[in-house]
Amino acid sequence: MNLESKKDGFTGKEEQLEKSFEELKQQRAKRVADALQLKVPDRVPLEIAFGYFPAKYTEIPCEAAYYDYDQWLAACKKTVLDFGADVSSVQPFFPGKSSSILKI
């Protein structure tokens, strides 16, 4: 399957470049809202719960989720953008040093 094809409903990177951030945001919000209201969306919304996958995908250690906020944020942004999810969640950043100090 050609993932860049617009005929199969996939919003490829070329189409993303043609639209503003606000247009893409509205399109995705409508897609999710339509599906939740049992209307037929333009395509099935893609929701991905990434967990620690951004670390694996960008080849950084999972510890970055706890000890390197900038690296973790960059990995999460790259993963979300590359996979083009309409809704996504990633493992949030938990400051490891403070957790170690508090022994939690």
N, C-alpha and C positions, 0 to 999 in steps of 0.2 A: 504494500500500500504506500502510496506517495503521501507522506505527511504534510508536505507543503501545498498540496492540492486544495483549492477552495471548494471544489465540487463535493468533497466528502464532508464539508462542514468544519474542517479544522481551520482555525485562524492561524495561518502561517506567519513567519517573521516578516515577509514582505508586506502583508496586509497590516501587521502591527505598525510597521514604519509609516504607512500611509495615514494612520489615524492618530489623533492626539491622545494623550493619557486620559483626558476626561471622556472622550468618546469610547475608548476601550473599557474604562471603568463603568460607564453607563450600560454598555453592551453586556458586560459580564453580570452586572447587577440585575438587569432585565432577564437574562438567561436563567439565573438562579431563581429569581422571583417567579418567573413563568413556570418553572419546574415544580416549585413548592406549591403553587396554586393549581397544579395539575393541568396547566395549559401546555401546548406543544411549543417548546423552545426552538430556537434556530438550530441548535444542536444540543446534545446531552451535556450538561455542565460537568466539568472535571473538578473534583475535589480531591486533594491529595494531603494526607497527613504525613509529613516527611520524617518526623522524629530526628534521628541523628544522620539520616541519609545525606544531607548537605555535606557533612564531613567526608563521607565515603566518596561522594560524587566529585568533590573538589580536592580530594586527596590531602585533607588536613586531619590532624588527630581529633578524636571526639572530645578530648580535654579542652579544646578551644571553646566549647559550649559553656565552660566554667571559668576558664582562665584568660581567654583572649577575645574580648567583646568585638573588636574591630574585625578580626579574622572570621569570627563566627557570623557576624552580620553580613560580611561580603559573601561568604559561602551560601548563606540563606538566600540573599538577593539573587545571586547567580543561578541557583537551583530553581527558584520560583520562576524567574524569567525564562530560563531555558526550557522548562516543562510546560509553561503557558497555562497553568491551572486557573480556573475561574475563582476558586476558593482554595486556600491552602493554610496549613498550620505547620509550624516547625517547632522543634524543641526550643523553648525560650532560654535566654541567657540567664544562668544562675551564677552569681559571683562566687566562685569556688574558694577564694581566699577568705572571705567573710564566713562562709559555711565552715571552713576548717577551723577558724578562730573560735566560732560559736559551738563547734563540735556537733553540728547538725547534719 
